[in-house]
Amino acid sequence: NKELIERNQALLHEKDGTFKALVAKTTELEREKKLFETSHKANSEAQQTILDLESQLQDLKTTNKRMESDLFENSFAADENDALMKERDELAQEAQVLRDQVKKLSSQVADASSSVAEREALLARISKLEAELHANENVGD
């Protein structure tokens, strides 16, 4: 009987050790499960982040191509704009030359008008003097 009690106590002690080992193993497995779930969640989030970044990269590539195209078109517009500005400057210079010529011709016309007016005044004076001369000759006769 005593042997049975000792054996029973040994089995209870072994059972208690096995139970504690199982509890420890269960706790460790639960911790590993949580770690795996966290890792899996982080992996899923990382994959979603990668997909988002790839989408953003594609959007940037599309925007870059559009901007390159716009820049190419604008370079032609800039060249055309430069040519138009040069032509405008040349036309402004030609207009200034024409204004100077008009001013010179206006001055010459004004001088000629003065000369005509002076000539007419001189002719009028000559006519007056001739009239006086004829009058004096008639008086002297």
DRENLOTOR-881562 format. One record per residue: residue number from 1; x, y, z of N, C-alpha, C in turn. Coordinates in Angstrom, 3 decimals. Atoms other than C-alpha are relative to their C-alpha. Layout:
+-----+----------+----------+----------+----------+----------+----------+----------+----------+----------+
:  nr :   n_east :  n_north :     n_up :  ca_east : ca_north :    ca_up :   c_east :  c_north :     c_up :
+-----+----------+----------+----------+----------+----------+----------+----------+----------+----------+
: NUM :        X :        Y :        Z :        X :        Y :        Z :        X :        Y :        Z :
...
+-----+----------+----------+----------+----------+----------+----------+----------+----------+----------+
END
This chain:
+-----+----------+----------+----------+----------+----------+----------+----------+----------+----------+
:  nr :   n_east :  n_north :     n_up :  ca_east : ca_north :    ca_up :   c_east :  c_north :     c_up :
+-----+----------+----------+----------+----------+----------+----------+----------+----------+----------+
:   1 :    0.808 :   -1.171 :    0.000 :    0.000 :    0.000 :    0.000 :    0.868 :    1.258 :    0.000 :
:   2 :   -0.900 :   -1.129 :   -0.095 :    2.774 :    2.339 :    0.889 :    0.665 :    0.224 :   -1.358 :
:   3 :   -0.615 :   -0.111 :    1.318 :    4.399 :    1.647 :   -2.433 :   -0.962 :    0.638 :   -0.984 :
:   4 :    1.012 :   -0.553 :    0.887 :    1.184 :    2.451 :   -4.188 :   -0.174 :    1.502 :    0.264 :
:   5 :    0.149 :   -1.411 :   -0.355 :    0.890 :    5.741 :   -2.337 :    1.210 :    0.763 :   -0.523 :
:   6 :   -1.210 :   -0.658 :    0.485 :    4.491 :    6.618 :   -3.161 :   -0.036 :    0.093 :   -1.528 :
:   7 :    0.087 :    0.017 :    1.467 :    3.940 :    5.598 :   -6.749 :   -1.029 :    1.017 :   -0.455 :
:   8 :    1.052 :   -0.946 :    0.328 :    0.742 :    7.633 :   -6.823 :    0.530 :    1.437 :    0.128 :
:   9 :   -0.573 :   -1.329 :   -0.196 :    2.584 :   10.659 :   -5.421 :    1.016 :    0.320 :   -1.091 :
:  10 :   -0.987 :   -0.194 :    1.070 :    5.389 :   10.190 :   -7.975 :   -0.714 :    0.305 :   -1.306 :
:  11 :    0.772 :   -0.237 :    1.228 :    2.818 :   10.006 :  -10.770 :   -0.661 :    1.385 :    0.043 :
:  12 :    0.596 :   -1.323 :   -0.127 :    1.053 :   13.097 :   -9.389 :    1.055 :    1.084 :   -0.212 :
:  13 :   -1.094 :   -0.955 :    0.170 :    4.387 :   14.888 :   -9.235 :    0.400 :    0.081 :   -1.480 :
:  14 :   -0.338 :    0.041 :    1.437 :    5.204 :   13.769 :  -12.807 :   -1.089 :    0.687 :   -0.811 :
:  15 :    1.135 :   -0.619 :    0.685 :    1.708 :   14.811 :  -13.909 :    0.073 :    1.523 :    0.162 :
:  16 :   -0.113 :   -1.440 :   -0.259 :    2.217 :   18.242 :  -12.296 :    1.108 :    0.608 :   -0.851 :
:  17 :   -1.110 :   -0.490 :    0.837 :    5.576 :   18.662 :  -14.092 :   -0.390 :    0.033 :   -1.471 :
:  18 :    0.439 :    0.066 :    1.388 :    4.077 :   17.569 :  -17.392 :   -1.017 :    1.105 :   -0.287 :
:  19 :    1.002 :   -1.057 :    0.155 :    1.130 :   19.951 :  -16.864 :    0.676 :    1.363 :   -0.109 :
:  20 :   -0.706 :   -1.279 :    0.038 :    3.491 :   22.848 :  -16.109 :    0.761 :    0.158 :   -1.325 :
:  21 :   -0.715 :   -0.049 :    1.271 :    5.564 :   21.957 :  -19.191 :   -0.967 :    0.282 :   -1.143 :
:  22 :    1.008 :   -0.241 :    1.040 :    2.402 :   21.856 :  -21.318 :   -0.516 :    1.443 :    0.052 :
:  23 :    0.443 :   -1.376 :   -0.151 :    1.244 :   25.205 :  -19.921 :    1.067 :    0.935 :   -0.563 :
:  24 :   -1.099 :   -0.833 :    0.504 :    4.661 :   26.716 :  -20.668 :    0.079 :   -0.102 :   -1.523 :
:  25 :   -0.053 :    0.186 :    1.458 :    4.655 :   25.199 :  -24.172 :   -1.183 :    0.696 :   -0.661 :
:  26 :    1.188 :   -0.658 :    0.532 :    1.083 :   26.484 :  -24.752 :    0.197 :    1.518 :   -0.013 :
:  27 :   -0.266 :   -1.441 :   -0.085 :    2.091 :   29.961 :  -23.589 :    0.988 :    0.421 :   -1.085 :
:  28 :   -1.004 :   -0.308 :    1.040 :    5.119 :   29.882 :  -25.882 :   -0.619 :   -0.066 :   -1.387 :
:  29 :    0.651 :    0.126 :    1.308 :    3.006 :   28.697 :  -28.826 :   -0.973 :    1.169 :   -0.245 :
:  30 :    0.897 :   -1.139 :    0.148 :    0.407 :   31.445 :  -28.179 :    0.792 :    1.270 :   -0.319 :
:  31 :   -0.857 :   -1.159 :    0.266 :    3.205 :   34.030 :  -28.079 :    0.526 :   -0.048 :   -1.432 :
:  32 :   -0.479 :    0.143 :    1.378 :    4.650 :   32.660 :  -31.337 :   -1.123 :    0.254 :   -1.002 :
:  33 :    1.151 :   -0.237 :    0.865 :    1.147 :   32.722 :  -32.858 :   -0.256 :    1.506 :   -0.143 :
:  34 :    0.195 :   -1.449 :    0.047 :    0.727 :   36.392 :  -31.925 :    1.107 :    0.669 :   -0.806 :
:  35 :   -1.134 :   -0.541 :    0.748 :    4.196 :   37.137 :  -33.252 :   -0.174 :   -0.250 :   -1.501 :
:  36 :    0.239 :    0.325 :    1.412 :    3.334 :   35.338 :  -36.500 :   -1.108 :    0.880 :   -0.584 :
:  37 :    1.104 :   -0.835 :    0.475 :    0.021 :   37.222 :  -36.790 :    0.454 :    1.449 :   -0.192 :
:  38 :   -0.528 :   -1.359 :    0.113 :    1.797 :   40.526 :  -36.142 :    0.913 :    0.116 :   -1.214 :
:  39 :   -0.909 :    0.020 :    1.146 :    4.469 :   39.613 :  -38.666 :   -0.791 :   -0.089 :   -1.308 :
:  40 :    0.831 :    0.147 :    1.195 :    1.823 :   38.549 :  -41.176 :   -0.721 :    1.309 :   -0.314 :
:  41 :    0.676 :   -1.278 :    0.189 :   -0.095 :   41.796 :  -40.625 :    0.990 :    1.033 :   -0.530 :
:  42 :   -1.027 :   -0.942 :    0.460 :    3.129 :   43.812 :  -41.022 :    0.378 :   -0.301 :   -1.444 :
:  43 :   -0.337 :    0.396 :    1.370 :    3.925 :   41.834 :  -44.173 :   -1.100 :    0.455 :   -0.960 :
:  44 :    1.115 :   -0.446 :    0.846 :    0.446 :   42.564 :  -45.580 :    0.033 :    1.513 :   -0.175 :
:  45 :   -0.087 :   -1.461 :    0.080 :    0.830 :   46.260 :  -44.729 :    1.172 :    0.422 :   -0.890 :
:  46 :   -1.162 :   -0.309 :    0.832 :    4.284 :   46.264 :  -46.327 :   -0.327 :   -0.237 :   -1.471 :
:  47 :    0.380 :    0.271 :    1.388 :    2.863 :   44.659 :  -49.473 :   -0.930 :    1.088 :   -0.523 :
:  48 :    0.903 :   -1.075 :    0.417 :    0.086 :   47.291 :  -49.581 :    0.781 :    1.285 :   -0.227 :
:  49 :   -0.847 :   -1.182 :    0.165 :    2.689 :   50.026 :  -49.098 :    0.778 :   -0.088 :   -1.305 :
:  50 :   -0.730 :    0.194 :    1.261 :    4.709 :   48.563 :  -51.965 :   -0.916 :    0.270 :   -1.189 :
:  51 :    0.959 :   -0.236 :    1.089 :    1.597 :   48.561 :  -54.186 :   -0.305 :    1.493 :   -0.140 :
:  52 :    0.261 :   -1.448 :    0.032 :    0.850 :   52.174 :  -53.202 :    1.179 :    0.752 :   -0.603 :
:  53 :   -1.203 :   -0.665 :    0.522 :    4.449 :   53.218 :  -53.932 :    0.168 :   -0.254 :   -1.501 :
:  54 :   -0.076 :    0.300 :    1.433 :    4.393 :   51.439 :  -57.297 :   -1.012 :    0.833 :   -0.773 :
:  55 :    1.025 :   -0.835 :    0.642 :    1.166 :   53.276 :  -58.151 :    0.464 :    1.453 :   -0.073 :
:  56 :   -0.516 :   -1.371 :   -0.005 :    2.716 :   56.591 :  -57.121 :    1.128 :    0.163 :   -1.011 :
:  57 :   -1.105 :   -0.043 :    0.965 :    5.814 :   55.786 :  -59.191 :   -0.547 :    0.058 :   -1.424 :
:  58 :    0.602 :   -0.023 :    1.335 :    3.644 :   55.071 :  -62.227 :   -0.615 :    1.370 :   -0.294 :
:  59 :    0.581 :   -1.340 :    0.168 :    1.765 :   58.349 :  -61.692 :    1.099 :    1.026 :   -0.276 :
:  60 :   -1.120 :   -0.921 :    0.212 :    5.109 :   60.185 :  -61.461 :    0.597 :   -0.171 :   -1.397 :
:  61 :   -0.520 :    0.242 :    1.352 :    6.323 :   58.534 :  -64.666 :   -0.922 :    0.633 :   -1.041 :
:  62 :    0.971 :   -0.585 :    0.931 :    3.123 :   59.590 :  -66.443 :    0.108 :    1.522 :    0.011 :
:  63 :   -0.140 :   -1.455 :   -0.128 :    3.441 :   63.142 :  -65.116 :    1.294 :    0.468 :   -0.637 :
:  64 :   -1.299 :   -0.357 :    0.570 :    7.112 :   63.222 :  -66.114 :   -0.059 :   -0.008 :   -1.533 :
:  65 :    0.125 :    0.061 :    1.460 :    6.293 :   62.142 :  -69.687 :   -0.804 :    1.184 :   -0.522 :
:  66 :    0.820 :   -1.134 :    0.419 :    3.569 :   64.796 :  -69.919 :    0.803 :    1.297 :    0.082 :
:  67 :   -0.796 :   -1.219 :   -0.162 :    5.927 :   67.456 :  -68.598 :    1.112 :    0.072 :   -1.055 :
:  68 :   -1.012 :    0.009 :    1.052 :    8.664 :   66.384 :  -71.051 :   -0.617 :    0.440 :   -1.323 :
:  69 :    0.703 :   -0.380 :    1.223 :    6.137 :   66.699 :  -73.878 :   -0.314 :    1.493 :   -0.004 :
:  70 :    0.299 :   -1.437 :   -0.114 :    5.033 :   70.127 :  -72.639 :    1.263 :    0.833 :   -0.183 :
:  71 :   -1.271 :   -0.721 :    0.111 :    8.661 :   71.221 :  -72.320 :    0.473 :    0.025 :   -1.454 :
:  72 :   -0.396 :    0.084 :    1.406 :    9.379 :   70.039 :  -75.872 :   -0.817 :    0.984 :   -0.834 :
:  73 :    0.862 :   -0.925 :    0.733 :    6.373 :   71.956 :  -77.208 :    0.326 :    1.450 :    0.354 :
:  74 :   -0.319 :   -1.359 :   -0.435 :    7.274 :   75.007 :  -75.143 :    1.332 :    0.478 :   -0.559 :
:  75 :   -1.277 :   -0.419 :    0.576 :   10.820 :   74.973 :  -76.538 :   -0.231 :    0.549 :   -1.411 :
:  76 :    0.333 :   -0.540 :    1.319 :    9.322 :   75.433 :  -80.010 :   -0.698 :    1.348 :    0.135 :
:  77 :    0.701 :   -1.262 :   -0.226 :    7.033 :   78.139 :  -78.670 :    0.992 :    1.082 :    0.403 :
:  78 :   -1.015 :   -0.978 :   -0.416 :   10.034 :   79.838 :  -77.062 :    0.813 :    0.463 :   -1.208 :
:  79 :   -0.730 :   -0.382 :    1.207 :   11.944 :   79.729 :  -80.350 :   -0.848 :    0.926 :   -0.867 :
:  80 :    0.908 :   -0.827 :    0.788 :    8.907 :   81.130 :  -82.159 :   -0.170 :    1.365 :    0.660 :
:  81 :    0.136 :   -1.250 :   -0.739 :    8.504 :   83.750 :  -79.438 :    1.242 :    0.870 :   -0.188 :
:  82 :   -1.236 :   -0.758 :    0.221 :   12.164 :   84.755 :  -79.809 :    0.009 :    0.616 :   -1.396 :
:  83 :    0.037 :   -0.508 :    1.376 :   11.706 :   85.094 :  -83.568 :   -0.995 :    1.157 :   -0.114 :
:  84 :    0.997 :   -1.072 :    0.043 :    8.560 :   87.168 :  -83.081 :    0.503 :    1.259 :    0.707 :
:  85 :   -0.548 :   -1.157 :   -0.709 :   10.314 :   89.407 :  -80.553 :    1.063 :    0.703 :   -0.853 :
:  86 :   -1.013 :   -0.585 :    0.878 :   13.204 :   89.904 :  -82.991 :   -0.677 :    0.770 :   -1.131 :
:  87 :    0.738 :   -0.671 :    1.079 :   10.763 :   90.733 :  -85.773 :   -0.659 :    1.278 :    0.506 :
:  88 :    0.613 :   -1.184 :   -0.589 :    8.930 :   93.150 :  -83.454 :    1.031 :    1.115 :    0.176 :
:  89 :   -1.064 :   -0.999 :   -0.176 :   12.217 :   94.890 :  -82.617 :    0.415 :    0.614 :   -1.332 :
:  90 :   -0.364 :   -0.504 :    1.326 :   13.115 :   95.146 :  -86.301 :   -1.075 :    0.949 :   -0.530 :
:  91 :    1.094 :   -0.864 :    0.444 :    9.668 :   96.587 :  -87.073 :   -0.008 :    1.316 :    0.775 :
:  92 :   -0.060 :   -1.227 :   -0.809 :   10.046 :   99.065 :  -84.214 :    1.112 :    0.906 :   -0.521 :
:  93 :   -1.101 :   -0.798 :    0.553 :   13.389 :  100.169 :  -85.668 :   -0.413 :    0.628 :   -1.331 :
:  94 :    0.462 :   -0.532 :    1.285 :   11.861 :  100.542 :  -89.135 :   -1.008 :    1.132 :    0.221 :
:  95 :    0.993 :   -1.042 :   -0.300 :    8.954 :  102.525 :  -87.641 :    0.704 :    1.274 :    0.476 :
:  96 :   -0.735 :   -1.180 :   -0.472 :   11.445 :  104.827 :  -85.887 :    0.680 :    0.711 :   -1.166 :
:  97 :   -0.635 :   -0.602 :    1.188 :   13.332 :  105.360 :  -89.165 :   -1.041 :    0.775 :   -0.795 :
:  98 :    1.063 :   -0.677 :    0.743 :   10.042 :  106.213 :  -90.886 :   -0.469 :    1.254 :    0.727 :
:  99 :    0.387 :   -1.194 :   -0.770 :    9.062 :  108.593 :  -88.047 :    1.041 :    1.113 :   -0.181 :
: 100 :   -1.064 :   -1.003 :    0.194 :   12.448 :  110.309 :  -88.391 :   -0.087 :    0.619 :   -1.396 :
: 101 :    0.124 :   -0.521 :    1.364 :   11.955 :  110.605 :  -92.153 :   -1.200 :    0.944 :   -0.107 :
: 102 :    1.188 :   -0.854 :    0.018 :    8.433 :  112.025 :  -91.660 :    0.319 :    1.335 :    0.675 :
: 103 :   -0.371 :   -1.226 :   -0.717 :    9.825 :  114.528 :  -89.154 :    0.885 :    0.880 :   -0.882 :
: 104 :   -0.908 :   -0.749 :    0.878 :   12.588 :  115.541 :  -91.587 :   -0.778 :    0.629 :   -1.156 :
: 105 :    0.800 :   -0.521 :    1.113 :   10.118 :  115.863 :  -94.470 :   -0.953 :    1.095 :    0.467 :
: 106 :    0.882 :   -1.036 :   -0.552 :    7.720 :  117.832 :  -92.266 :    0.772 :    1.294 :    0.188 :
: 107 :   -0.842 :   -1.185 :   -0.193 :   10.551 :  120.175 :  -91.412 :    0.304 :    0.656 :   -1.354 :
: 108 :   -0.284 :   -0.543 :    1.336 :   11.448 :  120.546 :  -95.102 :   -1.237 :    0.678 :   -0.574 :
: 109 :    1.236 :   -0.594 :    0.494 :    7.796 :  121.203 :  -95.973 :   -0.241 :    1.320 :    0.716 :
: 110 :    0.176 :   -1.239 :   -0.758 :    7.632 :  123.767 :  -93.177 :    0.966 :    1.062 :   -0.519 :
: 111 :   -0.975 :   -0.951 :    0.554 :   10.830 :  125.375 :  -94.505 :   -0.456 :    0.485 :   -1.368 :
: 112 :    0.460 :   -0.377 :    1.334 :    9.433 :  125.302 :  -98.019 :   -1.215 :    0.931 :    0.108 :
: 113 :    1.163 :   -0.860 :   -0.200 :    6.167 :  126.789 :  -96.775 :    0.443 :    1.386 :    0.426 :
: 114 :   -0.542 :   -1.295 :   -0.424 :    8.165 :  129.512 :  -95.050 :    0.575 :    0.726 :   -1.199 :
: 115 :   -0.608 :   -0.607 :    1.180 :   10.102 :  130.102 :  -98.233 :   -1.070 :    0.508 :   -0.950 :
: 116 :    1.095 :   -0.413 :    0.874 :    6.886 :  130.249 : -100.249 :   -0.647 :    1.248 :    0.573 :
: 117 :    0.617 :   -1.167 :   -0.634 :    5.386 :  132.660 :  -97.746 :    0.925 :    1.199 :   -0.127 :
: 118 :   -0.950 :   -1.111 :    0.146 :    8.565 :  134.759 :  -97.810 :    0.035 :    0.482 :   -1.450 :
: 119 :   -0.030 :   -0.353 :    1.416 :    8.647 :  134.621 : -101.603 :   -1.248 :    0.796 :   -0.377 :
: 120 :    1.242 :   -0.720 :    0.288 :    4.998 :  135.677 : -101.759 :    0.030 :    1.397 :    0.614 :
: 121 :   -0.109 :   -1.323 :   -0.637 :    5.711 :  138.464 :  -99.297 :    0.939 :    0.895 :   -0.811 :
: 122 :   -0.940 :   -0.773 :    0.820 :    8.706 :  139.566 : -101.385 :   -0.654 :    0.425 :   -1.324 :
: 123 :    0.685 :   -0.329 :    1.242 :    6.648 :  139.405 : -104.580 :   -1.046 :    1.104 :    0.218 :
: 124 :    0.987 :   -1.038 :   -0.315 :    3.926 :  141.422 : -102.905 :    0.704 :    1.333 :    0.202 :
: 125 :   -0.757 :   -1.247 :   -0.226 :    6.522 :  143.982 : -101.794 :    0.523 :    0.555 :   -1.326 :
: 126 :   -0.485 :   -0.440 :    1.318 :    8.038 :  144.049 : -105.290 :   -1.155 :    0.635 :   -0.780 :
: 127 :    1.162 :   -0.544 :    0.708 :    4.580 :  144.573 : -106.747 :   -0.373 :    1.363 :    0.540 :
: 128 :    0.326 :   -1.278 :   -0.628 :    3.939 :  147.358 : -104.267 :    1.010 :    1.060 :   -0.428 :
: 129 :   -1.039 :   -0.951 :    0.397 :    7.278 :  148.970 : -105.059 :   -0.138 :    0.360 :   -1.485 :
: 130 :    0.198 :   -0.282 :    1.429 :    6.631 :  148.658 : -108.801 :   -1.176 :    0.949 :   -0.187 :
: 131 :    1.170 :   -0.873 :    0.092 :    3.241 :  150.244 : -108.284 :    0.362 :    1.408 :    0.413 :
: 132 :   -0.428 :   -1.324 :   -0.437 :    4.836 :  153.063 : -106.355 :    0.879 :    0.649 :   -1.069 :
: 133 :   -0.885 :   -0.513 :    1.044 :    7.462 :  153.400 : -109.074 :   -0.833 :    0.512 :   -1.172 :
: 134 :    0.857 :   -0.442 :    1.108 :    4.827 :  153.624 : -111.796 :   -0.758 :    1.241 :    0.401 :
: 135 :    0.730 :   -1.179 :   -0.454 :    2.937 :  156.037 : -109.679 :    0.922 :    1.226 :   -0.028 :
: 136 :   -0.965 :   -1.095 :   -0.021 :    6.047 :  158.178 : -109.257 :    0.356 :    0.430 :   -1.438 :
: 137 :   -0.315 :   -0.339 :    1.402 :    6.836 :  157.982 : -112.975 :   -1.143 :    0.772 :   -0.613 :
: 138 :    1.170 :   -0.716 :    0.522 :    3.322 :  159.052 : -113.769 :   -0.098 :    1.381 :    0.584 :
: 139 :    0.047 :   -1.299 :   -0.647 :    3.604 :  161.885 : -111.349 :    1.066 :    0.863 :   -0.653 :
: 140 :   -1.105 :   -0.760 :    0.576 :    6.902 :  162.984 : -112.873 :   -0.261 :    0.341 :   -1.462 :
: 141 :    0.264 :   -0.277 :    1.400 :    5.528 :  163.019 : -116.415 :   -0.910 :    1.110 :   -0.069 :
+-----+----------+----------+----------+----------+----------+----------+----------+----------+----------+
END
